[in-house]
Amino acid sequence: MTIQTQALPPPEKDCSQGTPPHPSAMNLAASPPLRVETSPTQRTKRGRAAATAELPLPPFSGEPESYSGSHRLEEKLRALLPSGESSPQALHRAMWHAVFPGGKRVRPRLLLTVAEACAADAAELELAMHAACAVELIHSASLVHDDLPCFDDASLRRGHPTVHKAYGEAMAVLAGDALLTRAFEILAETPPRLARRALRIVKLLAQATGSQEGIIGGQSLEQSPTTRSSKSPALPMAPELLGRYHAMKTAALFRLAAAAGATAAGATDAEAWGEVGQNLGLAFQLADDLCDAFGSADVAGKPVRRDAALGRPNAASLVGEGSSRARMNELLSRALEQTRALAVDPTPLVRLIEDLSGHFLKTTK
């Protein structure tokens, strides 16, 4: 469907009292705490309340949920993927294998919850849903490629054979590529009045995926001779490079999700919302590093000590369990502080962050 960019765009909203400066891509991990002076009476009251949002974890429990609920997200993902019965069947079935069953869908849920926190209307929520599905397809594609023999050579993903084990290495490469391109195609299927916002989200998506600030560049840092050593399982990665690696490999999609949710809702403080996602993404990576370095496979639900075996950077191994755990908690606290300052009604996003915190605590014991 052709996007008609001549349509008059709706006015943008202001979710808070001002927008803090956006840090450079190279200093994302070291950005100072965000402090936005605002009060509930100063915040603009708009649209439908986000307080009704429910964020049940998959599988769907049958309870009432908001637009960001897992059931609607799963339905939309199924509707937007090519049918496994359509030609070429093997490729499309490999794509479905990569996306279903999913994990917690943290990134798309973050995007949709931010959109609700900015009081998105029905059309804006539909754009947010398309963006959320695009983010999840990008994430799924990255996992397909991560699992390949040339990278992690993983046999299982969420208890199921990885795509290259089920469909072959060549088909896995194609499935990952197809998921990437389908993600951008989804964002082109946009109502004309929201076309400009969709184009902004396309740019954010490209940046979070690409070589300079995104997951592809982050993956390349794992392959660098300065970070991958054949003589020792411990990677001699400098702290500043480790921060950049985490910002690109993991936090980039979280930052994208939060900023895209605000952009879809027409908020003027999308960069500030990106900071919330940035902090959540860095905390997510630290939790993963802690789980791999010090956790158990039974609690984690996946193999551990993989970073050491594969020669990948691991912050918990490099700086220690105590420092990594303290930093993770600091990032989560900062995300909560930012959310309460930015959101008209922070309740749904606070609930999601607390849910993540509980998951991190469980898997990093």
C-alpha positions in Angstrom: 0.0 0.0 0.0 1.4 3.4 -1.0 1.9 5.9 1.9 0.3 9.2 1.0 2.6 11.7 2.8 0.6 14.7 1.6 -2.1 14.0 4.2 -2.2 16.6 7.0 -0.6 15.0 10.1 -2.4 15.3 13.5 -0.8 17.6 16.0 1.8 16.1 18.3 1.3 15.7 22.0 3.5 16.6 24.9 3.7 13.8 27.5 5.7 15.9 30.0 7.1 19.3 30.9 10.0 19.5 28.5 12.4 17.0 26.9 15.9 16.3 28.2 18.8 16.3 25.7 19.5 13.1 23.8 22.9 11.5 24.5 25.2 10.5 21.6 25.1 6.9 20.4 28.6 6.4 21.7 27.7 7.4 25.3 24.4 5.7 25.7 25.5 3.4 28.5 26.9 6.2 30.6 24.1 8.7 30.3 23.3 10.5 33.6 20.0 9.9 35.4 17.1 11.7 33.7 15.2 14.2 35.9 12.2 15.9 34.5 10.5 18.4 36.9 6.8 17.9 36.5 3.7 17.2 38.6 0.5 15.4 38.0 -1.4 18.7 37.7 1.1 20.0 35.1 0.7 17.0 32.8 -1.7 17.3 30.0 -4.8 15.2 30.5 -5.6 13.5 27.2 -7.4 10.6 25.6 -8.4 7.4 27.3 -6.8 6.5 30.6 -3.9 4.1 30.6 -4.8 2.9 34.1 -7.1 0.2 32.7 -4.1 -1.5 31.0 -3.5 -5.1 32.0 -0.2 -6.8 31.1 -0.7 -10.6 31.5 2.3 -12.7 30.7 1.9 -15.3 27.9 0.1 -17.6 27.7 -3.1 -15.7 27.5 -5.1 -16.2 30.7 -8.5 -15.1 29.4 -8.6 -12.1 31.7 -9.5 -8.6 30.4 -6.5 -6.8 28.8 -5.5 -3.5 27.2 -4.3 -3.0 23.6 -0.9 -4.0 24.8 -2.1 -7.4 26.1 -0.3 -10.5 24.9 -3.4 -12.1 23.2 -4.0 -9.2 20.8 -0.3 -9.0 20.0 -0.1 -12.7 19.2 -3.2 -12.4 16.9 -1.6 -9.5 15.1 1.7 -11.3 14.6 -0.2 -14.3 13.1 -2.2 -12.0 10.8 0.9 -10.1 9.5 3.1 -13.2 8.8 2.7 -14.9 5.4 0.8 -18.1 5.7 2.8 -21.3 6.1 0.6 -22.7 3.3 1.6 -20.0 0.8 4.5 -20.4 -1.6 7.4 -20.7 -0.8 6.1 -22.9 2.0 9.4 -24.0 3.5 10.5 -20.4 3.9 7.3 -19.2 5.4 7.1 -22.1 7.8 10.7 -21.4 8.9 9.6 -17.8 9.6 6.7 -19.1 11.7 9.0 -21.4 13.5 11.2 -18.4 14.4 8.3 -16.3 15.8 6.2 -18.9 17.5 6.2 -19.8 20.3 7.6 -16.5 21.5 9.1 -15.5 24.8 7.6 -12.7 27.0 7.4 -10.3 24.0 9.0 -7.7 26.2 10.0 -5.2 23.5 6.6 -5.0 21.7 4.8 -4.9 25.1 7.1 -2.0 26.1 6.2 -0.2 22.8 2.5 -0.6 23.3 2.5 0.3 26.9 4.4 3.6 26.2 1.9 4.4 23.5 -0.9 3.9 26.1 1.0 6.0 28.6 0.9 8.8 26.0 -2.9 8.4 25.6 -2.8 7.2 22.0 -6.1 7.1 20.2 -7.5 4.1 18.2 -5.6 4.9 15.0 -2.4 5.7 16.9 -2.7 2.4 18.8 -3.0 0.6 15.5 0.2 2.2 14.2 1.8 1.3 17.5 0.6 -2.3 17.1 2.2 -2.5 13.6 5.4 -1.0 15.0 5.4 -3.5 17.9 5.0 -6.4 15.5 7.9 -5.0 13.4 10.1 -4.8 16.5 9.3 -8.4 17.4 10.0 -9.6 13.8 13.4 -7.8 14.0 14.1 -9.4 17.3 13.1 -12.9 16.1 15.3 -12.4 13.0 18.3 -11.5 15.2 17.8 -14.7 17.2 17.6 -16.9 14.1 21.0 -15.4 12.9 22.5 -15.6 16.4 21.8 -19.3 16.6 23.5 -20.1 13.3 26.7 -22.3 13.4 28.8 -19.3 12.3 27.8 -17.5 15.5 26.5 -19.4 18.6 25.7 -22.7 16.9 22.7 -23.2 19.2 20.6 -26.3 18.9 17.6 -25.2 21.0 15.7 -22.0 21.4 12.9 -21.8 24.1 12.9 -25.6 24.3 12.5 -26.1 20.5 15.0 -26.9 17.8 16.5 -23.7 16.3 15.5 -22.7 12.8 18.7 -24.0 11.2 18.3 -27.3 13.0 14.7 -27.7 11.9 14.9 -26.3 8.3 18.6 -26.2 7.5 21.2 -23.4 7.6 20.5 -21.9 4.2 16.8 -21.6 5.0 17.5 -20.1 8.4 19.5 -17.3 6.8 16.7 -16.7 4.4 14.1 -16.8 7.1 16.0 -14.2 9.1 16.3 -12.0 6.1 12.6 -12.3 5.3 11.6 -11.4 8.8 13.8 -8.3 8.6 12.2 -7.1 5.3 8.7 -8.0 6.5 9.2 -5.7 9.5 9.8 -2.7 7.3 6.9 -3.7 5.0 4.5 -3.7 7.9 5.3 -0.1 8.8 4.5 0.9 5.2 0.9 -0.4 5.7 0.0 2.8 7.5 -3.1 5.1 7.5 -2.3 8.2 5.4 -2.8 10.6 8.3 -0.1 8.9 10.3 2.4 8.4 7.4 4.9 10.9 8.8 5.0 9.2 12.1 5.4 5.9 10.4 8.4 7.2 8.5 10.0 8.4 11.7 9.5 4.9 13.2 11.1 3.4 10.1 14.2 5.5 10.7 14.3 4.5 14.3 13.9 0.9 13.3 16.7 1.1 10.8 19.0 2.8 13.3 18.3 0.1 16.0 19.0 -2.6 13.4 22.0 -1.2 11.6 25.7 -1.2 11.8 26.4 2.1 13.6 24.0 2.0 16.5 22.1 -1.2 16.2 22.1 -5.0 16.7 24.0 -5.8 13.5 26.9 -3.6 14.6 26.7 -5.1 18.1 26.9 -8.6 16.7 30.0 -7.6 14.7 31.7 -6.5 17.9 31.6 -10.2 19.1 33.6 -11.1 16.0 36.3 -8.6 16.4 39.8 -9.9 17.1 40.0 -7.4 20.0 37.0 -9.0 21.7 37.1 -12.7 20.7 40.1 -14.6 21.9 40.9 -18.2 21.0 43.4 -18.5 23.9 41.1 -17.6 26.8 37.4 -17.9 27.4 37.4 -14.5 29.2 37.2 -11.6 26.9 39.6 -8.7 27.6 37.0 -6.0 26.6 37.5 -2.5 27.9 34.5 -1.2 30.0 33.7 1.6 27.5 33.6 -1.0 24.6 31.5 -3.3 26.7 29.0 -0.5 27.3 28.8 0.2 23.6 28.4 -3.5 22.9 25.5 -3.7 25.3 23.9 -0.5 24.0 24.0 -1.8 20.4 23.4 -5.6 20.8 20.6 -5.4 23.4 19.5 -1.9 24.5 19.0 -0.6 20.9 15.7 -2.5 20.4 14.5 -1.4 23.8 15.3 2.2 23.1 13.6 1.9 19.7 10.5 0.3 21.3 10.0 3.1 23.9 10.7 5.9 21.4 8.5 4.3 18.7 5.6 4.0 21.1 5.8 7.6 22.0 6.2 8.6 18.3 3.1 6.5 17.3 1.1 8.4 20.0 2.3 11.8 18.6 4.3 12.6 21.8 6.9 15.4 21.6 9.2 13.7 24.1 10.0 10.5 22.2 13.7 10.9 22.9 13.1 11.0 26.7 11.0 7.8 26.3 13.9 6.3 24.5 16.0 6.8 27.6 13.5 4.7 29.5 13.9 1.9 27.0 17.7 2.4 27.0 17.9 1.8 30.8 15.6 -1.2 30.6 17.6 -2.7 27.8 20.9 -2.3 29.7 19.3 -3.8 32.8 18.0 -6.7 30.7 21.5 -7.4 29.4 23.1 -7.3 32.8 20.4 -9.7 34.1 21.2 -12.0 31.2 25.0 -11.8 31.9 24.4 -12.5 35.6 22.2 -15.5 34.7 24.8 -16.9 32.4 27.7 -16.4 34.6 26.3 -17.3 38.0 22.8 -18.8 37.5 21.6 -22.3 37.0 20.1 -23.9 33.9 17.1 -25.1 35.8 16.2 -21.6 37.0 17.1 -19.9 33.8 15.3 -22.4 31.5 18.3 -22.4 29.1 22.0 -23.4 29.1 24.3 -21.3 31.2 28.1 -20.5 31.0 27.6 -20.1 27.2 29.4 -16.7 27.1 32.6 -18.2 28.5 32.4 -21.2 26.2 31.9 -19.0 23.1 34.2 -16.2 24.1 31.6 -13.6 24.3 31.7 -10.4 26.4 30.0 -10.8 29.8 29.8 -7.9 32.2 29.2 -10.0 35.3 32.3 -12.1 34.6 34.4 -9.0 34.0 33.3 -6.7 36.8 31.8 -9.1 39.3 28.4 -10.3 40.5 27.9 -7.6 43.1 28.8 -4.6 40.9 26.7 -6.0 38.0 23.7 -6.6 40.3 24.0 -3.1 41.8 24.2 -1.5 38.3 21.1 -3.5 37.1 19.1 -2.3 40.1 20.2 1.3 39.5 19.1 1.1 35.9 15.7 -0.3 36.8 15.2 2.4 39.5 16.1 5.1 37.0 13.6 3.7 34.4 10.9 3.8 37.1 11.8 7.4 38.0 11.7 8.5 34.4 8.4 6.7 33.8 6.7 8.5 36.7 8.0 11.8 35.4 7.0 11.3 31.8 3.7 9.4 31.8 0.3 10.9 32.1 -0.6 7.7 34.0 2.5 5.7 34.8 0.7 2.7 36.3 0.8 0.2 33.3 4.5 0.8 32.5 5.4 0.7 36.2 3.7 -2.6 36.3 5.7 -3.9 33.3 9.0 -2.7 34.8 8.2 -4.4 38.1 7.3 -7.5 36.3 10.7 -7.4 34.6 12.4 -6.8 37.9 10.8 -9.9 39.3 11.8 -11.9 36.4 15.4 -10.6 36.7 15.5 -11.5 40.4 14.2 -15.0 39.8 16.7 -15.8 37.0 19.8 -14.2 38.6 19.6 -16.0 42.0 
